[in-house]
Amino acid sequence: MFRALINMFRSAPTSTGARIVTRFPPSPTGYLHIGGVRTALFNYLFARQQGGTFLLRIEDTDRARSKKEYEDNIIEGLAWLGLSHDNADAPRQSERGDLYRSYLKKLVDAGAAYVSKETPTEEGGREEVIRFRNPNKQVSFDDLVRGRVTFDTTELGDFVIAKSMEEPIYHLAVVVDDFEMGVTHVIRGEDHVSNTPRQILIQEALGFPRPVYAHIPLILASDRSKLSKRHGAVSLTEYRDRGYEPAALINYLALLGWNPGTEQEIFSLEELVRTFDLTKVQKGGAIFSEEKLRWINKEHLKRVPINTFALEAERRLVSATRFKDHGWAIDHSMVLRLAETLLERIDTYADITKLVDDGEVDYLFVAPKYDALSLKWKGEKEHATTLTHLRSVLSFLEAIPEKKWTEEGIKSAVWPYADKEGRGNVLWPYRYALSGRDKSPNPFSLSYVFGKTETLKRLATAIELCERHVATHP
C-alpha cells in the first residue's frame, strides 16, 4: 500500500513537470528539537508552495536509543504546529530491513561494496563490516543555499555502509529511503553537508537519480555556538509548556535563516507558504533570540479570539501553585472581562502563572489589605482631600447603570472629575483601593473586571479606613 502511495506521488505532475517531494526524517532518540522543527518547517513550506508532497520518515536504526515516547513526541509536535505530512503512516527504518538488504546485496554483487575483515579496536568490536568501494573522485553538486559545492572523496576512504547485511547504517538507509519515497529535494541542516558526497556516491552506484540539495544554516546561541540545553529550552515540548503559540513558533523559526525581503515580520502559516523562497535562505548561522520570540508570540496572542484566550488564561490561573494553596476561586465571566487586561501584561501564557505565583495579582482573588497612608497620592497635602475624592468616585460609580458598566462607561463617569481635581490625586487612591499595589492596571479596567458590586465594596472599605485615619489625625 505504501509503495502504491509513493508511485501516486511520483506520477502526479505539477506545472513545472516532476512533482516536488520533500521529507522530514527525525531520529526518535530524543524529544523534538527546535532545530528539527525549523528543518521540518522549511521542507513543509517548500513542498506546499510548489504544490508538492511533504513526507515524514522515522529513522530508528539506532535501536538502543530509539524510544516510542520520542516518536510519539515528534508526531504530536508536528500536529500541534499544524505541519501535516502526507503519509498518514510514516515509515520506520526498523521495519524496512528486507528493502535495505536487497540493495546492499546489489552493491556487493556488483563489486561496489564488500565485506571487510576488521581488527576490533575495543572489546566486543566487530570483526566484519560492509564497506563501500570508493572510486576516489571529485563529487560536485549545486546546493540551493550554498551554491556549487565540491568534495574530493579520496579522503573518505572505503567508508562503512553497514555493520552487516542485516544492519545498514545511516548513509545507505537514507539513500534507499529517499529513492523509494520519491524524494526530489533534500532540505536539511548544514551539518549534513559532509554526508552528501558519500550519499551521492551510493546513489550513483545504485543508479538512483540525484535529489536537489539545500543545506540550511544551523540555529546558534547568542555566543554563536550550536544551540543546546545549556542555553535554555531546546525541545518543542518545553516551549509548548511555557505557553507559546504554535503559530508564533512557526513564524519565528521561519525567520531564522530566511528573510522575506520585506518589512513584514508577523506571518500566519498560510502567508509563509505563499511567501517562502528557498533561494532567500541565508548561508550564515541564525542566532536564536528568545526576546524576539516573546515579542512575536505576543503579536500572535493579540490575534487569538478573546474567548479562546480566556479559556487558556483561566487554565493557567487556576493551575498556579499559589492559587491552589490559598483555595481561591475565579468566575469564568470575570476571566473574560480580565482577558484584555491580562494580555497587556504577558508575552506567553506561562507569564500568567508566574504573575499569580509571584503574588502580583492577589487582588484578583481576595480584597487587598493596606494602611490609610498608602491611599494618599504623593502630591496630595491633606488626607481629608483623599477621602473627599474617594467619596466622589464612589458616588459617580453608584450612578452607573449595570448595563453601562463597561471600561469606557466607568472612565466617562470619573474622568472629568479626575481631570479637574488632578488625575494622580483622584486616580491613585481609586486604583489603590481596588488593588492595594503600587503597580497594577488602571482603575477603570479593574472596576470593569471586578464588576460593580465588588468595586463599590472595595471603595467603601477604603473610605472607612480613611475616615478612621482622618478622625484620629485631625
N, C-alpha and C positions, 0 to 999 in steps of 0.2 A: 504493500500500500504506500509506504514511504517513497519507494522508487518511482511509483506512478505519479506521486505528487511532484517529485523533483522533475520528472520528464515534462509535466504540465508547465512548471515554471520555466524550463528551458525553451519550450516551444512557443510560449506566449510572447509575441513581438511587441516592441514599443515603436514610437515614431522614429527613433534613431536606429532601429534594427534589432540587435540582440537585447533581450530583456536584462535589466540590471538586477543582480542578486548580491546582497551583502550578508555578512554573518557576524554574530557576536558569540565567541566561543569561550566562555569563562570556565575556569577550573574550580570545582567545588571543594577547595581546600581552606576556605575561609569565607567570611561574610563579604557581600558585595561591596567592593571598594569604590570610593568616589571617582578614582581614575578609571575603573572599569565602566562606571556609569557613563562617563564622558565618551569613552570609546563606543559603547552601545548607542549612545545618542547620535554621534556623528554617522554611524552606519545606518541608523534608522532614518535620520533626516535625508541623507543622500538617496537612499532607496525610495522613500516616499516621494521625494521631489521628482525623481525620474520615473515615477510610476512603476517601480520595480518591487522586489521582494526582499524582506528582511527576515533572516532566519536565526534561530537560537540553536546552539550546539553545546552540549555539556562534555567538557574534556576531562574525564575522570580516569585517565590511565594511571594516575598516582593512587593506587588502591589503598595504600597505608594512610594517606592524609585526606582522601576524599570522604565527605560525610553527607548523608541525606539532608541533614539540617541546613547545611550550607547551600545545597542545591535548591532546597525549598526557599531559602532566603533570597537567592538570586532571582528565581521565578516570581516570587511575591513582590520583590523590589521593583522589577521591571513593570509588573502590572500596576503597582501603586503609582509609578511615574507616568503611566499611560503609554509606555513604549511596547506596543503589542507586536509580537512576532507572528509570522505567517505559517509556521509549522506548529500546530497545537501540541503535538508530542515531540518535543525536542529530542533528537537522537543522542545517545550516550556512547562515548567511545568504548566503554567497557562491554557494550553489547554488540560490537562490530568486529569482533576478533576474526571471524571467518573471512570477512572482507579484507582486512589488513593482511592476513596470512596469504590470500590469493595473490595480492600484489607483491608481497615480499618474495613469494616463490617465483614470480615473473622476473623480478630483478636478479635473483640468484641464478635462475636458469639461463638468463641472458648474459650472465657474467658481469652485470652492473653492480652486483653486491656479492659478498662472500662470507662464509663462516670463518671467523678469525680466532685462532688459538691465542689466549691471553695468559699472561702471568699475573695472578692476583696480587694487587698491591696492599691488600688488607685481608684479615681473616674472614673467610666466608665469601670472598670476592669471586667473580665469575671467571671461569676458565675458557669460556667461549662467548663471543658476541657476533652480531652480524654487522659488517661494515660496508659502507658504500664505496665503490671503487671510483675515486676521484679522478676525473680526466685532466685535472690540473690546468685550468684555462681561466681566462678572464670572463666574468659574468657582468653584464650591464643591464640596467632596467631604468625605465622612466617613471620616477615617483611623482605623483600628482602634487605633493607638497615640497619635496626636496629636490626635484629636478632629476637630472641624469646622475645615476649612482653606479659606480664601477668597483668591482672587487676582483682581486687576484685570489682565486680559490686554492692555489697551491699550498698556502699556509694552513689550510684546513686539514690537510692530510686525508686519509681514508677515514671518514667520520662514522661513528656508530649510528645506525638507524633502528636497531632492535636488540633487545637483550637476548632474545631467542626467537624462533619462528612464531611463538605464541605471545611474545611481548614486544610489540613495536614501541618505539619512543616517539616523542613529540613530532620531530621533523617528518617522519614517514606518515604518521597518522593524520597530521594536518593537511598534507598534500593530497592524500587519498580522499579525505573528507571534503575538502574544497572542490575537488573534481566531481565527486559523486553527488554533491549537493548543488552543483552548477554555479558555484560562486564566481562572479565576474570581477568583483572589486574587493580587495583585502585592505580594509581600513583599520589600522592598529597603532599602538604606541611606538614611538621611535626606538624604544629599547629592543624592538624586534627587527630593526634594520639588519643587524648582523646575522640574523637567522635566514634572511631572504636568499642569499646565494646558495646555501645548502638546499633550500626548498626548490629553487629553480633547477638545480642540477638533477634532483629527483624527478621533477616534472618532465624534464627533457628525456630522462632515461625511460620513463613510462609513456612518453608520447602525449602527455597532457598539454592542453593549451595553457598559456601563462595568464593568470589574472592580472588586473591592473592594481598596482600597489599605491597606497597613500599612508605614509608614516607620520602620525600627528605628534606634536610636542608633548613632553611629559608635563604633568602638573607639579609645580615646585612650591616649596615652602618659602616664606619671606627671606630666608637666608640662602635661597636658590638651591638648596639640597632637595632630594626627592621627598615628596610628601610622605610622612609616616606617622605612626601613633605618637611619637614624641612631640609632634607639632599640634596635637589635639585630636579631635574626632576625624576619622577617615572612612568609616563604614557608613553606608546609606542608612542603616538602621539607627545609628546614633543621631543623624540629622533629622530623621523622621520623628524620633522620640523627643527631640528638642523643639519640636513644633514648627519645623519648616514646611512650607507648602511645596508639594511636588512640582507645581508649575514654576516656582521660584528657583528650585534647584536645577530644573531643566534650563531655564532662562540663563542662570549664572554660568552653568557648565558649558553652555553653547558659546559663551563669550570668552571662555578660557582657551585661547589659541586661535580664535576666529574673530574677525572683525567684519561687521556687515557693511562698512564703508559709509555709514550714515551716523547721525547723532542719536538715533533710536537705541535705547538700552533695555526697555521693557518689551518682552515678546511673549505671546502665547505659543504653545506648541505648533498650532496651525500656521502662525505667522513665521515661525522658524522654518517650517517645511517649505514655505513659499520663498523665503529669503536666503536660506543657507546656500553657500557656494564653497565647494571643497577647494577651489583654487585660491580662495582668500584665507585659508588656514595658514598661520604663521609657522616659521621654522623654529623660532626660539621658544624656550620653555615658558609656560604660562604660570604666573605667580598667583597662588591661591590667597584670597583675602576674605576672611570671614566678615569683616566690617562691610565690604561691598555686598556680600551675600545677604547680610542682615538688611541692608538698605533695599535690595531688590525684593527680599521677602516681604518687607513692609508694603512696598508698592503693590505686590500681588495680594496681600491681605486686604488692601483697600478695595480690591475688585471682587472679593468673596461676598456673596449675598449675605445681608446682615443676619438673617435667620440661621444660616449655616455657621457663620462666625459665632453667634451667640451660643449655639449648641456646644461647639468645641470649647468656647470660653468657660461655659458652665462646668464642663467636664474637668477642665484644668483647675478651676476654683475649688470645687468640692473634693478634688483628689489631693490637694495640698495638705501636707502634714499638719500645719498649724490649724487649718480649718477643721480637720477631723479631730485633732486633740482637744479643741475647745467645744466640739459638738455644735458648731454653728449651723445655720440653715440659710438658704437664699432662694427666693422665689424666681421661677424662670422669667416671669414678666419683668422682674427687676433687672435680670441679666440682659434682657432685650433692651431695656432703657439704658443700661450701663454700657452696652456694646461699643458705641461710638466713642465714648469717653475712654474706655479701655484701649481701643485701637490707637488712640493718640499717644499712649504711654508705652506701647510694646513694639518690638520688631518681629518676635516669634511668639507662638502660643506658650512656649515654656516660660516666657517672661511673666506670664500671668501667675503661674505657680510661684515663681520667685517673689513677686510682689506680695503675695499672701504670706509666704513663709518668712519673709523679712519684716513682717508686721507693718508694711507700708499702707495697707488698705483695711486695717482692722475696723475702721469706722463704717465700712460697708455692712458689717455683720453685727456690730454692737455699738451703742451710743458712746461717744468718747468721754473721757474724764480729763478735766483741766482746771486750772485756777482762774479766778476772775481777771487777774492781771494780764493773762495771755490774750484776753479778748480785746484789749485796747490797742489800737493802731499806734505805731511808734511816733507818729506825728500828732497824735491826739493828746491834748493837755489834761482834760478832765474826764474822769471815769464816768461821771454822770452824763456826759455827752454821748459816750459809747452806749450807755443804757437807753438814751433817747433814740439813737439810731436803730438799735435792735428792736425797740418797741414800734418804730415807724415801719421797719421792714416787715415785722410780723403783721401789722395792720394791712399793708399792701398785699401780702400773700393771702391773708384770710379772705380778701375780697375777690380773689381769682376763682371763677367757677371751675369745677373739676374738669369740664370738657376743654377748658383753655389752659389746663396745667401742662404746658409744654415749655421747653427750654426758652423758646422765643417769647412765649407769653409771660413767663416769670421775669425775664430780663426787661421786657417792656414795662412791667409794673414797678420795678425797683430802680431802673437805670436813671430816670430823670432826677430822682431824689439824690442818688449817689453822685451824679454829675454836679448837682448844686452844692451839696454839703462836703464833697471831697470823696473821690472814689475809694481811696485807701481807708479813710475814716469810717465809711459805711460798709464796704465790701469785705474788709478784713474781719471784723467781728462776726459778720453774717457767715462767711465761709468757715471761720474757726469754730463757730457754734455747731456747724454740721460735721466737720472732720476732726477737729481737735489737733490739727497738724499745721506746721509752718508751710508745708508744701502739699498741695492737693489740687484737684480740678477746681475750676471756678464754681462759685456758689449756685449759679443758675443751672449748670449741669448736675450738680449734686442734688439740688432741690427736685429736679425732674426725676432723677434716678430713685431717690427715696420716696417720692410721692408726697402729696400734700399733708397727710396726717403725720407722718414721721418728721417731715420738715418743720411743721408748726410745733411739734412736741420738743424737738431739739432746740429750737429758738426759745421756747418757753423756759426750758431748763437754763439756758444761758442768761435770759433776762432775770430769772430768780437769783442766779448766782451773782449777777451784777447788782441787783437790788440789795442783797445782803452786804456786799462789799461797800457800796455807797453809804449804807446805813451805819456801818461800823467805822468808815473812814470819811467823815463829812469834810 
